[in-house]
Amino acid sequence: MMSVSVIEQNFDDWRTLLKLLFDAFEYMEARIDPPSSLRLLNEETIVQKAAEETLLLAREGDRLVGCCFLKDIGEKMYLGKLAVDPVIQQSGIGLALVTAAIDLCRARGKKQIELQSRIELTEVHDFFRGRGFRQTGTTAHEGYNRPTSITMQLEL
């Protein structure tokens, strides 16, 4: 049975969380330019990220199978680092995490959820469009003269 919850106060399995993130994002390494900011995360930085943002965890029994972060930015929340164990992707865990994130944002009175996805990851864009998100712009990473990410938003 799968469950999604806001990070538990006593959560301390940062190594497993990092492994989940790196495993889930591995497929994009050869596809995206520039490389993912995931490379900047380690046990210390992920603990700090979780302290500054809301971390949602998905579990099947005791096993961590998915996560995402929500960063409060005023009237909206930024959804980042949505990850699902690659072995069980397309099983509904990503949808459950996004649904939990939407519910949490509504409960906190937010007007929108925003995210960014790399230009190359069209299947990610399709996933979020299927959940009601729409593209609202593009951005370019520093040093790039072309769009490298799209911005998507969901009105709540």
N, C-alpha and C positions, 0 to 999 in steps of 0.2 A: 504494500500500500504506500502510495506516494503522498508526502505532505510538504507544504511550503510554510515557512515561518520566518518572522523577523529574527535576526541573529539572537541566539540565546546569550544571556549575560555571562554564562560560564563557558562559552565557546572558546576553545584554545587549539583547535586542530588546523593551524594556519598552513602547515606543510601540505596537508591533504587538499585544502582549498586552493593553494597555489598549483598543485599538480592538476587538479580539475581544470583550472583556468588555462594552464599551458597545454594540456591535452586537447581541450576544446578549441583552442585557437591555433593549434599546430597546422591545420589544413590551409590556413591563409598565408602562412609564411612565404611561400613561393608565388603568391598571387598579388600581394599588396606592396605598394611602394609609396611612402617610406614604411619601414617595419613598424609593427604594433608597439604601442606604448606599454604593452604588457611586459616587455623586456625590462622595464624600470621597476617592476614589482619584485619584492623579496619578502621574507617573513616580517621584517621591520616595517616596510612601507605598506604592506597590506593591513597590518594591525592599525597603522595610522589612518589608512583610508577607511577602514571599518569604523574607527572612532569618529571620523568626520562625516560619514555618510551612513545611510541605512543599508544594511546588508540583508538580503533575503536569501534563504537557503532552501533547497529542495532535497528531500531525503526519501529514499526507499528503505524503510526500516531504519537501521542505523547508518546506512551508507549514504554519503553525500553524493548527489547526482546532478546538482545544478545550483546556480547562484546568479544574482545580479546585484548591482549597487544602485541606490537612488541618492542623488545629491540635491539638496534643497537650494534652489536659486530663485527665491522670492515667490512669485505667483506660480512658478512651475518647478518641476523636478526633472533632473537629468538622469536618464536611464543609461547605465553603462555596464560594461563587462558582463553581459548576459552570456552565461556559459552552461552547457549541458554535456555530460559525459558522452563522448563520441560513440560509445558502444550502444547507447540507448537514445540517440537523437531521433527525432521524428516520432517520439512516443507520447508527446503531449506535455512533457516537462517544461519546455520553453514557453508554451502557451500558458501553463499553470503559473509560471513565474511572472509573465507579463500581466496576467489577470490579477495576481496578488499585488503587483506593483500599482496597477490602475486603482484597485480597491483602496490601497494605502494612501495614494495621492488624493483620492476623493475624500477619504476620511480626514485628511489633513487640510482639506479646503483648497487644494491646488486647482488651477485653471487648465493646466497643460502638462503633458509629459513630452520631453524632447530627448532626442538621441542623435548620434552621428554614426554613420556607417561608411566604410570605405567604398569608393566608387566601384571597385572591381567586384564587390560582393553582392551581385544582383539577387541571389537567392535570399539573402538577408533582407534586402529591400522588399522583396515579394512577401516574405514572412510578416513584416511589420505592416505593409499595405493591407494584407489580409486581416489585420487586427484593427484597422481603421486609421492608422498613421498616414500622413501625407507628407510629401517632400515640400519643404519650405525654403530650401536654399542649398548652396554648395559652399565649401571652404577649401582652402589650400594650406597645406602644412608649410611651415617656414622653409624658404628656399625653393619652393615649387611654383611654377608659373601656370599651373593647370589645376583644376579642382581635384582634390584627393579624397574628399569625403562629401557625402550628402547629409543635410540636416533634415530630420523628420520630426513631426509633431502630431500629437493626439490631443484634441480639445476634449476636456472633461465635462 
